[in-house]
Amino acid sequence: MNEPLTERRRETRLRSLLGGHVVMNNRCSTVDCLVRNLAEHGARLKFGGTPWLPEEFELRIDGRNDKRKARKVWMRDGEMGVELA
């Protein structure tokens, strides 16, 4: 019998479909993404491919005055989980 997955997040994330931008290289480079879920301290991002991204970067969310420092936690199949500061 399969065991249920253990939730490791410290807070519930809300589903979203927001445009976003990963900003890096001293604000000289950006990569577009979709913010698929979002909470105060974390998010799941979806990319059009599997881009190379640094471990830490700035995440900007369209339609909001929201710029947050982000740290990559995991990445697979064009999606990334990040911790937000």
CORUR-V782017 format. One record per backbone hydrogen bond with DSSP energy under -0.5 kcal/mol. NH is the residue of the N-H (numbers start at 1). CO is the residue of the C=O. If there is no record, write none. Layout:
BEGIN
NH CO
NH CO
END
This chain:
BEGIN
14 38
16 36
18 35
20 33
21 60
22 31
23 21
23 58
24 29
28 24
28 25
29 24
31 22
33 20
34 46
35 18
36 34
36 44
37 44
38 14
39 42
42 39
43 82
44 37
45 80
46 34
47 78
53 51
57 70
58 23
59 68
60 21
60 58
61 66
62 19
62 60
64 61
66 61
66 64
67 65
68 59
70 57
71 83
72 55
73 81
74 81
76 79
79 76
80 45
81 74
82 43
83 71
84 41
85 69
END
